[in-house]
Amino acid sequence: MAFTSSEIVSRVESEGYCVIPGFLSRDILQRFMPEVYRRFDRQSFNGTIGHVRFHNQKYLQHTLAVHEEILKLYLHPFIVECSERYIGGDVHLQDYRIYQNLEGCKMAWHVDNKQTLEDLSSRMLENKGLIAIVYLHDVDHGAFEFVRSSHHWAWKENRENWNERLGEFRDDVVTFNELAGTLILYDFRGIHRAQPFARGLPRTAMFAQYAGVDWPTGEPIILDSSMLCNLSPKDRCVLRFGRKASSPTWPIPVDADQRPPTVPAPVSWVARKVKAIGRIS
């Protein structure tokens, strides 16, 4: 590990972020990324578990149940330790996702110190929290961007979207073009976005938002019971065992209507048989 947790917390306190290259090895990535890409190739519908699509983004469905290595990543002792040190006590996983930003994605400058309500509107919060982003492949476009030191002042204005104020902080924008396995930790009160890109392959990353246990719980957590044999008391705290979610699943609530993926109209067995007989005769 390039930094100690104390050094990371100090950097986040000062600048709002810290970058840890090589946090996740390519060997570990190779264990679960084939399954991640396989699920990004199919849309969830009628019992098929893959991804949900929202505008120019894809989100894995049931992220924590896709692979045991993914669950381990969200419970990684070093990430949890940094979160606890930064927040000042026990933490829980508030929001989480593995997602792809697709070409044409135009994300607004925003902050994440908020609670998403049932109607998908937001209520701004003033608490301190830490977000972890792990790049799941090498990134040279569509990178994560953060406004240096904005966590010191942005939260005071009770504002989620900062697009109209870009001129005030343009010179403080840091862009993170980094290799696969890079971990970026940042204060969720800081202004950030994904850099827009008009052309190029999807940018795939893991996102985890940690908050103190006395703050809103966040999105529903869905797990695979076969992966839960060796959870520690701390793991169960992070995963909010026994606590009800305070927000719906983002970006599409689990009980929302969703259009099925576009597929060719089915051809009946009889029609196929008649067509085949016609070819033979």
Long-range contacts (C-beta under 8 A, 24 or more apart in sequence): 1-78, 5-78, 5-81, 5-82, 5-85, 6-85, 8-82, 8-185, 9-82, 9-85, 9-86, 12-82, 12-86, 12-130, 12-185, 12-186, 12-187, 13-86, 14-149, 15-148, 15-149, 16-146, 16-147, 16-148, 16-149, 16-150, 16-151, 16-152, 16-186, 16-187, 16-190, 17-146, 17-148, 17-174, 17-184, 17-185, 17-186, 17-187, 17-190, 18-184, 18-185, 18-186, 19-176, 19-178, 19-182, 19-183, 19-184, 20-182, 20-183, 20-184, 20-185, 21-178, 21-179, 21-181, 21-182, 22-179, 22-181, 22-182, 23-134, 23-181, 23-182, 23-183, 24-73, 24-134, 24-180, 24-181, 24-183, 25-181, 26-180, 26-181, 28-69, 28-181, 29-136, 29-180, 29-181, 31-67, 31-69, 32-66, 32-67, 32-69, 32-70, 33-136, 33-137, 35-66, 35-67, 36-60, 36-66, 36-67, 36-70, 36-98, 36-136, 36-204, 39-66, 40-100, 40-202, 40-204, 43-261, 45-258, 45-260, 45-261, 46-260, 51-100, 52-251, 52-252, 52-258, 54-251, 54-252, 55-105, 56-101, 56-102, 56-103, 56-104, 56-105, 56-106, 57-99, 57-100, 57-101, 57-102, 57-105, 57-251, 58-99, 58-100, 58-102, 58-202, 59-97, 59-98, 59-99, 59-250, 59-251, 60-97, 60-98, 60-99, 62-222, 63-96, 63-97, 63-98, 64-96, 64-221, 64-222, 64-223, 64-224, 65-222, 65-223, 65-224, 65-227, 66-98, 68-227, 70-98, 70-206, 71-223, 71-224, 71-227, 73-134, 73-206, 73-208, 74-206, 74-208, 74-238, 75-231, 75-235, 75-238, 75-239, 79-132, 79-183, 79-185, 79-208, 79-210, 80-210, 80-234, 80-238, 82-130, 82-185, 83-130, 83-132, 83-210, 86-128, 86-130, 86-187, 87-128, 87-129, 87-130, 87-210, 87-211, 87-212, 88-128, 88-212, 89-212, 89-213, 90-212, 90-213, 90-234, 90-237, 91-130, 91-210, 91-211, 91-212, 91-213, 91-237, 91-238, 92-210, 92-211, 92-212, 92-213, 92-217, 92-218, 92-237, 92-238, 92-239, 92-240, 92-243, 93-208, 93-209, 93-210, 93-218, 93-221, 93-238, 93-239, 93-240, 94-129, 94-209, 94-210, 94-211, 94-215, 94-216, 94-217, 94-218, 94-219, 95-207, 95-208, 95-209, 95-218, 95-219, 95-247, 95-250, 96-207, 96-208, 96-209, 96-219, 96-221, 97-206, 97-207, 97-250, 98-136, 98-204, 98-205, 98-206, 98-207, 99-204, 99-205, 99-207, 100-202, 100-203, 100-204, 101-142, 101-194, 101-197, 101-202, 101-203, 102-202, 103-197, 103-198, 103-199, 103-200, 103-202, 104-197, 104-198, 105-142, 105-194, 105-196, 105-197, 106-196, 107-193, 107-194, 107-196, 108-161, 108-162, 108-163, 108-193, 109-147, 109-161, 109-162, 109-163, 109-165, 109-166, 109-191, 109-192, 109-193, 110-160, 110-161, 110-162, 110-191, 110-192, 110-193, 111-154, 111-155, 111-159, 111-160, 111-162, 111-188, 111-189, 111-190, 111-191, 111-192, 112-188, 112-189, 112-192, 112-209, 113-155, 113-188, 113-189, 114-160, 115-216, 115-246, 115-247, 116-219, 116-247, 116-248, 116-250, 117-247, 118-247, 118-248, 118-253, 120-248, 120-250, 120-253, 122-160, 124-155, 124-158, 124-159, 124-160, 125-215, 125-216, 126-155, 127-211, 127-212, 127-215, 128-187, 128-189, 128-212, 129-187, 129-188, 129-189, 129-209, 129-210, 129-211, 129-212, 129-215, 130-185, 130-186, 130-187, 130-188, 130-209, 130-210, 131-185, 131-186, 131-187, 131-188, 131-207, 131-208, 131-209, 131-210, 132-183, 132-184, 132-185, 132-206, 132-207, 132-208, 132-210, 133-183, 133-184, 133-186, 133-205, 133-206, 133-207, 133-208, 134-181, 134-182, 134-183, 134-184, 134-205, 134-206, 135-178, 135-179, 135-180, 135-181, 135-182, 135-184, 135-204, 135-205, 136-180, 136-204, 136-205, 136-206, 137-180, 137-203, 137-204, 138-178, 138-179, 138-180, 139-176, 139-177, 139-178, 139-179, 139-180, 139-182, 139-203, 139-205, 140-177, 141-177, 141-195, 141-197, 141-200, 141-203, 142-194, 142-195, 142-196, 142-197, 142-200, 142-203, 143-175, 143-176, 143-177, 143-178, 143-194, 143-195, 143-203, 144-175, 144-176, 144-184, 144-192, 144-193, 144-194, 144-195, 144-205, 145-173, 145-174, 145-175, 145-176, 145-192, 145-193, 145-194, 145-195, 146-173, 146-174, 146-176, 146-184, 146-186, 146-190, 146-191, 146-192, 147-172, 147-173, 147-174, 147-190, 147-191, 147-192, 148-172, 148-173, 148-174, 149-190, 150-189, 150-190, 150-191, 151-186, 151-187, 151-189, 151-190, 154-189, 154-190, 154-191, 155-189, 162-191, 210-238, 213-237, 216-246, 216-247, 217-243, 217-244, 217-245, 217-246, 217-247, 218-245, 218-246, 218-247, 219-245, 219-247, 219-248, 219-249, 219-250, 220-245, 220-248, 220-249, 220-254, 221-245
